[in-house]
Amino acid sequence: MEQHTKQPIPLLARIIFSSRWLQLPLYLGLIVAQIVYVYHFLIELWHLVGGTASHQLDETGIMLIVLALIDVVMISNLLIMVTVGGYETFVSRMRLETHPDQPEWLDHVNASVLKVKLAMAIIGISSIHLLKTFINAEQYDTKTIVAQSAIHVIFLLSAVAIAWCDRLISQPAHGKAH
């Protein structure tokens, strides 16, 4: 029976591997951004409740504030995906397997999955912004509406390209056994 002896990790390899912890302040900064978005959400919610109670908001005004709330939630979800998924993928395992609240998607997160999920989240956020623009179309010039629509289509095409490339990369080579 062959026994493997642990060889010390060379200093340069330890330094390079440890450098992943330089991303920690970035993820902590995203948590601060999450707090800012919660504050923003509460202010928008206050405007919705106050404006509705005082009859200052019509249906369009209510719809625009609700879309703004949805937008904040989607951006917040994006922040969570990047923070949790990025930390788990690039810095260190969180070891949440036994935690009852572990998100389902965290089980199979990797850089590829994270990219596709982020692309889909960006499309969702872009869709909300585009819908807000269409609802308020009279306040925008045609050039702005066309530009926002084109940007949205570019996001869609980018997401399809990312997903397609991910699928190509993850497929086994022809002729190899599965």
TASUL-V881196 format. One record per residue. N is the residue number from 0. PSI is psi in whole degrees, 0 to 359 (NA if undefined). D_CENTER is the distance of its C-alpha to the mean C-alpha in whole Angstrom. Layout:
# TASUL-V881196
((N/PSI/D_CENTER) (N/PSI/D_CENTER))
This chain:
# TASUL-V881196
((0/125/48) (1/133/46) (2/128/45) (3/131/42) (4/140/42) (5/123/39) (6/142/39) (7/145/38) (8/130/35) (9/149/36) (10/313/35) (11/319/33) (12/320/31) (13/318/30) (14/312/30) (15/314/27) (16/321/26) (17/339/25) (18/344/24) (19/334/20) (20/347/21) (21/342/21) (22/345/17) (23/312/17) (24/330/18) (25/316/15) (26/324/13) (27/323/15) (28/323/15) (29/329/11) (30/320/13) (31/318/15) (32/323/13) (33/318/12) (34/318/16) (35/318/16) (36/325/14) (37/316/16) (38/314/19) (39/318/18) (40/313/17) (41/323/21) (42/314/22) (43/320/21) (44/320/22) (45/317/26) (46/320/26) (47/310/26) (48/313/28) (49/315/31) (50/326/31) (51/316/31) (52/324/34) (53/6/36) (54/29/35) (55/346/34) (56/132/31) (57/183/32) (58/320/30) (59/318/28) (60/317/27) (61/315/26) (62/319/24) (63/320/22) (64/319/22) (65/318/20) (66/323/18) (67/320/17) (68/316/16) (69/320/14) (70/314/12) (71/318/12) (72/317/11) (73/320/8) (74/321/7) (75/318/8) (76/320/6) (77/317/2) (78/317/5) (79/315/7) (80/315/5) (81/317/5) (82/304/9) (83/310/10) (84/318/9) (85/316/10) (86/313/13) (87/321/14) (88/318/14) (89/342/16) (90/293/17) (91/150/19) (92/142/19) (93/343/19) (94/55/21) (95/11/20) (96/324/22) (97/357/24) (98/130/22) (99/339/22) (100/11/19) (101/127/17) (102/141/14) (103/320/15) (104/341/12) (105/338/13) (106/324/17) (107/32/16) (108/136/13) (109/178/14) (110/321/13) (111/311/13) (112/318/11) (113/318/8) (114/316/9) (115/316/9) (116/320/7) (117/318/4) (118/318/8) (119/321/8) (120/319/5) (121/322/7) (122/318/10) (123/315/10) (124/317/10) (125/322/12) (126/317/14) (127/315/15) (128/319/16) (129/320/18) (130/318/20) (131/320/20) (132/316/22) (133/322/24) (134/324/25) (135/30/26) (136/328/27) (137/343/31) (138/358/29) (139/149/28) (140/161/30) (141/321/30) (142/318/28) (143/316/25) (144/316/25) (145/317/25) (146/315/23) (147/320/20) (148/317/21) (149/318/21) (150/319/18) (151/316/16) (152/321/18) (153/319/17) (154/315/14) (155/311/15) (156/322/17) (157/317/15) (158/318/13) (159/317/16) (160/318/17) (161/313/15) (162/319/15) (163/314/19) (164/319/19) (165/319/17) (166/318/20) (167/317/23) (168/322/22) (169/348/22) (170/139/25) (171/151/28) (172/149/31) (173/137/33) (174/348/36) (175/148/35) (176/148/35) (177/NA/32))
